[in-house]
């Protein structure tokens, strides 16, 4: 296999990847609860009390994390080599996840509260990530399940060390700068396995630009990616898979399933006013309708750029 194609496939996270998962457990549990029941609902309800009312217990059950969905999503980038969760495991809410964490072989890191609700999970988690990356050179992807922008510096350091950073967070507690610092970001509610439990009705004529939780509108994002794509290759058609990679680099929160589509090709087909779509045995390709002139030729670079885009088209799971 061509070394450039191999590099692209490895970078896309579909071949020979090793994944390290780090879960700020208190953060994601509280964020999910507040996402479903309102801002500061967890703090007001105090579901950690042993004498919680039946109504609070039901709300806690409704917001229960699907740990399988998180780890299954992480495994889509490669073999899960490290998985750790940070919390006060003496807390009744966290203790109720004992069976789920043992089932998925998650390392539990005990952190007692140091002041109020602060347990120092962000600092301990960041130290462990950098320590693991220095010891285990085979780790290619770092998945951090949290929403705090405190993790921006960690994402930057991981990237400098040559690793891809995947973020998972819940609701409005997700820091915008943390989301943008990741190579790819997914909202917990949109993960496969969690999304299947939610019914999303999208009527014909709905404005897709209003359905993204955070980030740029799908139309504007697609246009930006097209403009960049045509600056790298000579020709009218771009590989759809390479286009998706570029869109996620521009906005890590982009996810076609959040817009009601089963795959990226479905999303592209919903944009007939922007692009033409040509799907065939060799892959799916798009042509930008607004392109009025060919980009300048780049002697010595066209071949390599074309290989990269078309190699992306061969990566399974992108379309």
N, C-alpha and C positions, 0 to 999 in steps of 0.2 A: 504494500500500500504506500502511496506517495506520502512522504513525511509531513507535508503541509496539510494534507487531508487528515492524517492521523492527529495532528496537533489541533485542528479545528474540532474534530470529533471529541477529543479529550476535553477541550475547553468547554464544549457544550454540556459536559457532564453526563454523557451517555456511555462512555467506554472507559474502563479501568479507573473509575473514580473511587475514592475513599472519603467517607463523610464523617465529620465530627459534629454532634448535636449538643447544644448547650441550652437548657431551658431555665429561664428565670421564672420558676413555677408560681410563686406568689403573684408576680406581675401579670402573668397570663390568666390566672384564675380570677383575680380581681377585675382585670380588664374585660374579660368575657362576661362576668356577672353584671358589671356596669353597662356593657353594651346592650344586654337584653333587658335590664330592669331600670336603667336610668343613671345619670351621673351621680357618683358618690353613693350609689345604692348599697354597695358592699359595706362601706363604712357606717352607713346609717342602720342597716339591718343587723350587722355583727353576726353573721351566720356561724362564726366559729364557736359561739356559746353553746354549751351542751343543752341548755334549756330553750333553744330557739323555738319559735312558734311553728305550727304546722305550715302556715303560709310561707314562712321564710325557708323552711326545709324543702318545700315544693319549688320555690324559686331557685334554690341552690341546685336541686336535681335538674331543673331545666337548663341551667348554665354549666352542667358538668362537662368537663373537657373530654374530648375523644382523643386520648393519647395515641391510639393506633393510627388515627388520621395524620397526626403530626409526624410520627416516625415513618409511616408509609410514604408520605410526601418527601421526606428527607432521603429515603432509600431510592427515590427516582433519580437521584444524582450519582448513585454508586453504592458500594457496600458500606453499611454503617459500622464504623470501626470504634467510635467512641460515642457514648451517650450519657450525659449527666444532667441532673435536675437539682436546682438549688432552692431550698425553702426551709422553713421551720417545720420539720416533719412531726413534731410533737403536737402541732395544731390539729384539731379534730378534722377540719376540712381536708387538709393535705394528707392526713393519715388514712383517709378513706380511699386514697389512690394506691395503697400498698400493693394490692393484687395486680392492678394495671401496670405499675412500674416493674414489678417482678416478672410479669409475663413478657415484657419487652426488654428485659435485662438492662434497666436504666440504673446507673450509679446514683445514689442519693447522697447529696452533700448537705449536712445539717448546719443550719445557720440560725442561732437564737437571735431574737430582736435585740438590737443594741440601744436603740432609743425610739420609743413609740412604735411605729410600724416599720422602721428602717432596720434591715438585717445585713446590709453590706453585700448583697448578692451580686450587684453589678461589678464591684471591685474584685471579689473572689472569682467570679466567672471570667472576667477579662484576664486575670493572672493565669488561670488554668488554660485558657485558649492559647496564649502566647507560649506558655510552658510546653503544651502539647505539640504545637507546631514546630518548636525547636527540637523536640525529641523524636517526633514521628514525621519524617519527611514525606511519607506517602500520602498524607492527608491532602486532598485536593479541594474540598469544599467544607466551609464552616457554616453551619446552620444555627442561628441564634434566635430563640423563641422569646421575644420580649418586644416592648414598644417604646422604651425610653430612648431619647436622643443622647443619653449618656454613653450609648454604645457606638456613637459615630467614630470616636477615636480608635476604638477597637477595629471597626470595619476598615478604616484607613490603614492601620498597621497590617492587618491580614492581607490586604491587597498588595502592600509593598513586599510582603513575603511570598507573593505569587499565588495566593489562594482566592477562590471565589467565595463571596459572602452572600448567604441566603437569609433573609429575615422573614419572620412570621410574627404577626401581632394581631391584636383584637381591637376593633372599634375605634372610637375617637381618641383613645388614649395614645394611639400611635403617633410618635413624633415625626413631623414631616422630614426633618433633616436626617433622622435615622433611616427612614424609608428610602430617601434618595441616596444615602451612603452605600446601600446594598447593591450588589450586582443584580439581584432579583429579590422581589418582595411579594409576599402573599398574605392576604388577610385570612385569619383563622376561619372565619365563616365561609370562605370560598374554597377551602381545601376539599379535595375529593374525600368523600366519606362524611364530611360535615355539610358540604353543599347539597349532597343527596338528600339530607333531612329537611332542606328548606325549599319551599315552593316559590319560584320567582315567575310571575306572569308578565310577559312582555308583549304588549299588543302591537299590531302592525301600525307603523307610523310613529311609534315612540321615539323620542330623541335619545339616541345612544349616548350623546355627550353628557347627558344628565345621570347616567347610571354608574359612572366610575366614582368610588368612594372618595378618593383623593387623586390629585395629579391632573395631567393635561387631557383635553378632550381627545377621543379616539381619532377624529378626523384630522385635527392639527398634528397629533403625534404621528399618524401615518404619513402625512405630507412631509414632515421633517425627516422621517426615516427614508422616504423616497428620494428626497433631495440629496441626502448623504450617499445613498446607494448609487445614484447615477453619477456621482462625482468619482466613483471608484471603478466603474466598469464601462466598457464601450459597447453599446447595444441598446435595444429598446426594451428588453425583458429582463426582469430581476427574479432570482429565486425567492420564493415566498418564505422559505425557512430562514434564509439569511436576513430577510426583511424583518421577521419577527425578532430575531436576535438583536437587530439594531434598535427596534422599538423598545425592547426591554432594557437595553443599555441607556436609552434616553429617559425612560420612565420605568424603574423596576417594578412598580405596582401594576403595570399593564397586564391584564389577564382577560382573554376573550370570554372565558366562562362567566365572568362577572357581568358581561353584557348579554348573557343568555345563549351563547353559541357553544356547540359541542366541541368545535375545533377552530383553528386559525383560518382554515379555508372558508368556513362558514362566515366568519367575520369579514374576510376579504370580499366575498360574494355580496355582502350587504352594502358595499361601497361602489356601486356601478357608476356613480357620478364622478368618482375620483380615479378609478383604475379599471382596466380590463384584466380578467383572470383567465388563464389558460392552464387547465389541469390535464395531465397526460401521464403515460407510463414513466416518463423520465422525471416527473415531479410537477409541482405547481409553480407557475411563473406569473408575474404581474407586469403590467405596462401602465405607466402614469399618463393619464390623458392630458394633463396640463403641460407636459414637457414639450417645448416648442423647438428646441435645438439640441443637438448632440453635445455632450461634454467634450472638452479638449482632450485629445489623445495624450496618453502618458507613456511615452516610450520606455519600455523595460518594466512597466508595472502592470500593464493590462492583463497579461497571462496569469500572474500570481493572484491578482484581485479576483479574477473570474473563477479561478480554482477554489478560492476561499468561499465565495458565495454559493457556488454549485456544490461544494462539499457539504455545506450546511443543509442543503436540500436532501442529502442522504441520511441525515441524523434522524433516527426514529423518535417518535413522540413529539416532534415539534409541530406537526400538522394535524 
